[in-house]
């Protein structure tokens, strides 16, 4: 009687870098599995050149490279920016928001290929392991998840990058990494992140001349053009639908048009990068409990976040804005910690969508040497009434005398408490 040998199938989130290249071969050897490599094209550009051939040469039985850029911009980046999300007041969540779109497609491929498991190259010290696995839990709880960095046998074999580079050379795995340039880089449509290596020292100056070659999306502010550039962003219901540069504003092409979310991001990335906008160097609190230092380039995202806020100041009701703003830290933490597909994030998103109903109009910005300066805003939904706001005497429809009773009522509890407070002195 012949017993059929069933080979395990694993879908691996693959980037072609040192870690996932080594992991691909390691999984093949240690799990005796068929490895299906998957790379989401979310804006890495030339990093994807030759990736399929590299995956097959490394041992993958098949390689998927799926262009998810439009979906990423439309269904992930734009909803996040509608919410005004920014983690710990500085981080535009470029890596965090990319993980759910990758995980979603990876699960779909696992179903298509009838795979037994999915795998990723995230370390046991970072946030990405949580983001991938919480997304998988929400979308496909029956799928097994393999995380080599959390396996002791893997860490024993590869205590550092030196051993991984040696393994790659010994196994004829094509990788570009070297021990001399150890910092890691992760790129997508929204940003590039840099970490590890020399950047692990929070005193190290990542903006120094010696580090100019690290940056890919933006010029150093010192090297940006000496003349400012004006740009107008048009919004409809909280989403940017057009970007007009000064040259177009003066031309016959100034008629209305509509850009896709992907086109908006690409246009803003180019403009922001030219003017040295969107560089952030932060020490952040990771979900696993430690602090980490990261350097980020988010040129388009920085412009979009700023312009969106300016549009809201003109069109959003005060109490609605304050309510939404109170939820920004919570919403941002949901994304940072991997809860994009959670019911709480989805509930908050419904509220955000409602708050954006009247966020429509145009914001004019001035871009100059790393700075974003507001130069005007207008909207058919504006709540700004010059007849009320004007300080020009009787022309105002606001009666300043009305404020007397308003102040008296708000002062009542303070006056009632004053004798008690003063008695204790």
C-alpha positions in Angstrom: 0.0 0.0 0.0 1.4 3.4 -1.0 1.0 6.3 1.4 0.8 9.7 -0.2 3.1 12.2 1.3 1.4 15.6 1.7 3.7 18.6 1.5 2.8 21.5 3.7 2.1 24.8 1.9 3.2 28.1 3.5 2.5 31.6 2.1 5.4 33.9 3.1 5.2 37.7 3.3 8.4 38.2 1.2 10.3 41.4 0.5 13.5 40.1 -1.1 15.6 41.5 1.7 18.0 39.7 3.9 15.5 38.5 6.6 12.8 37.1 4.4 15.2 35.6 1.9 16.9 33.6 4.7 13.5 32.8 6.2 12.2 31.4 2.9 15.1 28.9 2.6 14.9 28.2 6.4 11.2 27.4 6.2 11.7 25.1 3.3 14.5 23.2 5.1 12.9 23.0 8.5 9.3 22.5 7.7 9.9 20.5 4.5 7.3 22.8 3.0 6.4 24.3 -0.3 6.9 28.1 0.0 4.7 30.5 -1.9 6.3 33.9 -1.8 4.0 36.9 -1.7 5.0 40.6 -2.1 2.4 43.4 -2.0 3.3 46.2 -4.3 2.4 49.2 -2.1 4.8 51.6 -3.6 8.3 50.2 -3.2 9.0 51.0 -6.9 12.4 49.8 -8.1 12.8 47.6 -5.0 10.5 45.1 -6.7 12.7 44.8 -9.8 13.6 41.1 -10.3 11.9 40.1 -7.1 10.0 37.2 -8.6 13.2 35.7 -10.1 15.0 36.2 -6.8 12.2 34.4 -4.9 12.2 31.4 -7.3 16.0 31.2 -7.2 15.9 31.2 -3.4 13.5 28.3 -3.3 9.9 29.5 -3.7 7.6 27.3 -5.8 5.6 30.4 -6.8 5.8 34.2 -6.3 2.9 36.6 -6.3 3.6 40.3 -6.7 0.2 42.1 -6.5 -0.2 45.8 -7.1 -2.3 47.0 -4.2 -1.3 50.7 -4.4 -4.8 52.0 -5.3 -6.5 49.9 -2.7 -3.9 50.9 -0.1 -4.4 54.6 -0.8 -8.2 54.5 -1.1 -9.2 52.0 1.6 -6.5 52.4 4.2 -4.5 55.7 3.9 -7.4 58.0 3.1 -9.8 56.7 5.9 -6.9 57.1 8.3 -6.2 60.7 7.3 -9.9 61.5 7.6 -9.6 60.6 11.2 -6.6 62.9 11.7 -4.6 60.0 13.0 -1.0 60.6 14.2 0.6 58.4 16.8 2.1 60.1 19.9 1.8 63.4 18.1 4.5 62.7 15.5 4.3 59.5 13.6 2.1 59.3 10.5 1.7 55.5 10.9 3.2 54.7 7.5 4.4 51.2 8.4 1.4 50.5 10.7 -1.3 51.1 8.1 0.5 49.1 5.4 0.4 45.8 7.4 -3.4 45.2 7.3 -3.6 45.6 3.5 -0.6 43.1 3.2 -2.2 40.7 5.6 -5.6 40.9 3.9 -4.1 39.9 0.5 -1.9 37.2 2.0 -4.9 35.5 3.6 -6.7 35.7 0.2 -3.7 34.0 -1.5 -3.6 31.4 1.2 -7.2 30.5 0.5 -6.6 30.5 -3.2 -3.6 28.2 -2.9 -5.2 26.0 -0.2 -2.2 26.8 2.1 -1.8 25.4 5.6 -0.1 28.4 7.1 1.1 31.9 6.5 4.5 33.2 7.7 6.2 36.5 8.2 9.7 37.9 9.0 8.7 40.3 11.8 10.9 40.0 14.9 9.6 39.1 18.4 10.6 42.6 19.6 8.6 44.7 17.2 5.1 45.7 16.4 4.7 44.1 13.0 4.3 40.6 14.4 1.3 41.8 16.3 -0.2 43.7 13.3 0.2 40.7 10.9 -1.2 38.2 13.3 -4.1 40.2 14.7 -5.2 40.9 11.1 -4.9 37.2 10.3 -6.9 36.3 13.4 -9.7 38.6 12.3 -9.8 37.4 8.7 -8.8 33.8 8.9 -8.7 32.4 12.5 -8.2 28.9 11.2 -4.9 29.6 9.4 -1.7 28.7 11.2 0.8 31.6 11.6 4.5 30.8 11.6 6.9 33.4 13.0 10.5 32.1 12.7 12.0 34.9 14.9 9.9 33.6 17.8 11.3 30.1 17.4 14.4 29.4 19.6 16.0 27.2 17.0 15.9 30.0 14.5 17.4 32.6 16.9 20.1 30.1 17.9 21.1 29.7 14.3 20.9 33.4 13.6 21.9 35.4 16.6 22.7 38.4 14.4 22.9 39.7 10.8 26.4 38.5 10.4 25.2 34.9 10.6 22.3 35.6 8.2 24.6 37.1 5.6 26.9 34.1 5.9 23.9 31.7 5.5 22.8 33.6 2.4 26.2 33.4 0.8 26.6 29.7 1.7 23.2 28.9 0.2 23.6 31.1 -2.9 20.8 33.3 -1.8 21.0 36.7 -3.7 20.8 39.5 -1.1 22.2 43.0 -1.1 22.8 43.4 2.6 26.2 43.7 4.1 27.6 44.0 7.7 28.9 47.5 6.8 25.4 49.0 6.2 23.2 47.3 8.8 20.3 49.8 9.2 17.0 48.5 7.9 14.6 50.3 5.6 10.9 49.7 4.8 9.2 51.6 2.0 5.7 52.1 0.8 3.4 54.7 -0.9 3.0 56.7 2.4 6.6 56.7 3.7 10.0 55.1 4.2 11.1 54.1 7.7 14.7 53.6 8.9 15.7 51.8 12.1 18.4 49.7 13.7 22.2 49.9 13.3 23.6 53.4 14.0 20.0 54.6 14.5 19.6 52.6 17.7 21.6 55.4 19.5 19.0 58.1 20.2 21.8 60.7 20.4 23.0 60.0 16.9 22.2 62.8 14.5 20.3 61.3 11.6 20.1 64.7 9.9 23.9 65.1 9.6 25.7 65.4 6.3 27.1 62.0 6.7 23.6 60.5 6.6 22.3 62.4 3.6 22.6 59.3 1.5 20.1 57.4 3.6 17.1 59.4 2.6 15.2 58.4 -0.6 12.0 60.4 -0.8 13.1 63.9 0.3 15.8 66.5 -0.1 17.4 67.8 3.0 15.6 71.1 4.0 19.0 72.9 3.6 19.2 71.7 0.0 15.5 72.4 -0.9 14.7 75.2 -3.3 15.3 78.8 -2.1 11.9 79.9 -3.4 8.6 78.8 -1.9 6.0 76.9 -4.0 2.3 77.3 -3.7 -0.1 74.4 -4.0 -3.8 74.0 -3.6 -5.6 70.9 -2.3 -9.2 70.4 -3.0 -11.3 68.3 -0.6 -14.7 66.6 -0.9 -16.2 65.0 2.3 -12.8 64.9 3.9 -10.9 63.3 1.0 -8.4 65.1 -1.2 -9.6 64.9 -4.8 -7.2 67.3 -6.6 -3.8 68.9 -6.2 -3.0 72.0 -8.2 0.5 73.5 -8.4 1.2 77.2 -9.0 2.0 76.6 -12.7 -1.4 74.9 -13.3 -3.3 77.6 -11.3 -2.1 80.2 -13.8 -2.8 78.1 -16.9 -5.9 77.1 -18.9 -5.9 73.7 -17.1 -7.3 75.2 -13.9 -10.7 73.7 -14.5 -11.9 71.1 -12.0 -10.6 67.6 -12.2 -10.5 64.6 -10.0 -7.5 62.6 -9.0 -7.6 59.1 -7.5 -6.2 58.6 -4.0 -3.1 57.0 -5.5 -2.5 60.0 -7.8 -3.0 62.4 -4.9 -0.4 60.5 -2.9 2.2 60.4 -5.7 1.7 64.0 -6.5 2.1 65.1 -2.9 5.1 62.8 -2.4 6.9 64.5 -5.3 6.1 68.0 -4.1 6.9 67.3 -0.4 10.1 65.5 -1.2 11.3 68.4 -3.4 10.9 70.9 -0.5 12.3 68.6 2.2 9.0 68.1 3.9 7.9 65.2 6.2 11.1 64.0 7.9 10.5 62.8 11.4 13.0 61.4 13.9 11.2 60.0 17.0 11.5 57.7 20.0 8.2 55.9 20.1 6.5 53.5 22.5 6.1 50.1 20.9 3.1 47.9 21.7 5.3 45.2 23.1 6.4 47.5 25.9 9.8 48.9 24.9 10.8 52.2 23.3 12.2 52.3 19.8 13.9 55.0 17.7 12.7 55.4 14.1 13.4 57.9 11.4 10.7 58.5 8.8 10.1 60.2 5.5 6.5 61.0 4.9 6.4 64.0 2.5 3.0 63.5 0.9 1.4 62.4 4.2 2.7 65.4 6.1 1.1 67.8 3.5 -2.2 65.9 3.4 -2.5 65.7 7.2 -1.8 69.5 7.5 -4.1 70.5 4.7 -6.9 68.3 5.9 -6.8 69.9 9.4 -6.9 73.3 7.8 -10.1 72.3 5.9 -11.7 71.0 9.1 -11.0 74.3 11.0 -13.2 76.1 8.5 -16.0 73.5 8.0 -16.3 71.3 11.1 -18.6 72.1 14.1 -16.7 72.9 17.2 -18.1 70.1 19.4 -17.9 67.6 16.6 -14.2 68.5 16.1 -13.4 68.3 19.8 -15.2 64.9 20.1 -13.3 63.6 17.1 -10.0 65.0 18.4 -10.5 63.3 21.7 -10.5 60.0 19.8 -7.4 60.6 17.7 -5.0 59.0 20.3 -7.3 56.0 20.6 -7.8 55.6 16.8 -4.1 56.0 16.2 -3.3 53.4 18.8 -5.7 50.9 17.2 -3.7 51.2 13.9 -0.3 51.2 15.6 -1.2 48.2 17.7 -2.7 46.2 14.9 -6.4 46.5 15.4 -7.4 47.8 12.0 -9.9 44.9 11.5 -11.3 45.3 15.0 -15.0 46.2 15.7 -13.9 49.2 17.8 -11.8 50.7 14.9 -14.7 50.1 12.5 -17.1 51.8 14.9 -14.8 54.8 15.2 -14.5 54.9 11.4 -18.3 55.2 11.1 -18.2 58.2 13.4 -15.3 59.7 11.5 -17.2 59.3 8.2 -20.1 61.3 9.6 -17.7 64.1 10.9 -16.4 64.5 7.4 -19.7 65.2 5.7 -19.0 68.9 5.2 -15.2 68.9 5.0 -15.3 70.2 1.5 -13.3 73.1 -0.1 -9.8 74.2 -1.1 -6.7 74.8 1.0 -3.8 76.8 -0.3 -0.3 76.0 1.1 3.2 77.4 0.8 5.9 74.8 0.8 9.4 76.0 1.8 12.5 74.3 3.1 10.7 71.6 5.2 7.9 73.9 6.3 4.2 73.7 5.4 2.6 77.2 5.7 -1.1 77.8 5.2 -1.8 80.5 2.7 -5.6 80.4 2.5 -8.7 78.3 2.7 -12.2 78.5 1.3 -15.3 76.4 1.3 -19.0 76.4 0.2 -19.6 74.6 3.6 -17.7 77.2 5.6 -18.9 77.9 9.2 -16.8 81.1 9.3 -19.1 84.1 9.2 -17.3 87.4 8.8 -20.4 89.3 9.9 -20.1 87.6 13.2 -16.3 87.5 13.5 -15.6 91.0 12.4 -14.3 93.5 15.0 -15.5 96.5 13.0 -18.0 97.9 15.4 -21.7 98.0 14.6 -21.2 96.1 11.4 -21.0 92.9 13.4 -24.1 90.9 14.0 -22.6 89.7 17.3 -23.8 91.8 20.3 -20.8 92.0 22.7 -23.2 92.9 25.6 -24.5 89.4 25.5 -21.2 88.1 26.8 -21.8 89.6 30.2 -24.5 87.1 31.3 -22.6 84.3 29.6 -19.5 85.1 31.7 -21.6 85.5 34.9 -23.1 82.1 34.5 -19.8 80.4 33.9 -18.2 82.2 36.9 -20.9 81.2 39.3 -19.3 77.9 40.5 -15.9 79.6 40.7 -17.3 82.3 43.0 -19.1 79.7 45.1 -15.8 77.8 45.6 -13.6 80.8 46.3 -14.5 81.3 50.1 -13.8 77.6 50.8 -10.5 77.8 48.9 -9.4 81.0 50.6 -10.5 79.7 54.1 -7.8 77.1 53.9 -5.0 79.6 53.6 
